[in-house]
Amino acid sequence: MLNNMNQCWRVAFISHSPHLAGAERSLANFILNIDRERFSPITILPGEGPLKKILQEAGIPCFNVQFSFSTMNSTIQTAIGNNIKKEIDIAYELADLLLALEVDLVVINTGVVVSGILAAILSNLPKVLHLHGIIGPGLFPGLEVRHWRAEEAFMLANSDLILAPSYWVKSFFQDTFSIEPQQIRVIPNGIVCPTSYKNLEEIGDCRRFVQLCTLEPNKNIIMFLEAARQVVMEGKKNVEFHIYGDGVPAYCEKIEKFIVDNGLGKYCYLHPRTQDIENIYNNCYAAVVTSQIESFSLVAIEAMSYGRPVISTKCGGPEEIIVNGDSGFLIEQNNAKELAEKMCWLIDNPEKASHMGRTGRLICEEKYDVRRLSEIYMKSLSEVCENFWLKKKMTKNHFLWNVREGLINLLVDTENSVSIKNEKIQVLTNNNHFYINSENENEQEKEIYIEHALPLPSPIITGKRTYKVKIDQSNWCGIKVMFGTHQRVNQGTLSIRIYSAMKRSFPIRTLEISLSQLPDNAWVWLKFDPIKNSKDHNFIIEFQTNYLDHSSGISIYEWQKQKYVLRGISKKVFFRNTFGLYGAYIFQKKLE
């Protein structure tokens, strides 16, 4: 059994978006600062975007699966309607990928990808649900709250650990769903504090206030613009208000209309979402958050890390980040007048604004440095993996436990494996016999079952032939097949692919054999890298031939089963019939 000092856990991180909003930037910060000797990260995203680009540049494998936001589909509601099949299909596709990637843990980043939880359940994998927000009608107008809370309850109940970015979020879920305190932990989102940045004294006379967010009603950008209008009306010089983000077209049009109708075109500027936050914060005077609900506020700690004061509404997460009057200001929601007053105060008091920025920087270094938080994050993931995997009872297995569906004899070897993957392999045979060494000295306490049959070869394989099998052991690493060559020296290759039986989306193992190597009417043992999470899963084994001439052709022997029970036999068991050994299949069973 391995311990956490030498175990490298393979973790699949499922992100609901390939873009770089707060939850995705937080995920990227944690993944990029994870210890690669302890964790091997993989990301699964619903498409192309800057998040994927950043992770790929860091050498993180990324895979695309087209899933959708659960809150948009209202999955539990549509279970009554028409779309639940689509959600389940996505879960099966995700489960196929998780099995193919042989992950040890699934982290679902945000609570809007129910198919991620379903896929982890189907794959029998431990699950960490990293919540980044509280979903409600304020964020998603028209949301059926009752149905959504039922879906949340399902996800929470099936998670091995729940992570929240703030105590405000933790309290909501504990109070709403009666979650045990030890099941949900608070790990704030972290950032890498820049080693150098411009002080406020270095940016010149322009007083630039910035807002970075998704352009949607919950962010309440109209409040920011109304406060900007009031600041301009106060006669403040050299002031600018910059908004960075993309969002709902109708809301973007509303923002643009407000700017035009109030003559703010010389003061207020809309910019698309950008990754160049260093340039934004280095050239701004302060950052502003006007949200109705904000579960954390990555913008607040980013601005603080550059030594900038932050003004935020009292909307949840920011109340745990900003020290009112020391590192910024906390104001009432929907109060544009109060926001305008705080912006004017910062303009009129540059020395105090600089002091606030320095205080915020110190708070950020102490509480939100991602390198320190990543240690807490990795410890939490390790605990889930250890509780799920390393504390399970491990059973030894020598050359079998008998899996026989689809009439193929399979070999499970959990201790001795050959690392062969996507390469040419050497064909092994066992000289036309198969036996087991018993480890029990008292043979009278054992029953030996023998199944055998005369062979019935399949038709000559042209194209593909598939078999479905169910594995009842982890670390499945081989198959044993009897081929018929029809007494020919066949030319060409045989490709063998192993898929999950759920969707067959991704091959888990691929082997290739030269047909000229195949013996006639003899066992062929094929080994591959162990599939460690194979227990209780159904697989498809696909054989595909590629003949080089018209005279070549092979078959696979398929058995008709007969069973005998023998008692008190010797330690080595052989079975032959007049045709040689055609499918002796032997296993041991202790008497009750």
Summary of the structure (lengths in Angstrom):
residues: 592
radius of gyration: 31.1
end to end distance: 28.6
largest distance: 105.8
contacts: 1966
relative contact order: 0.10
helix: 32%
strand: 27%
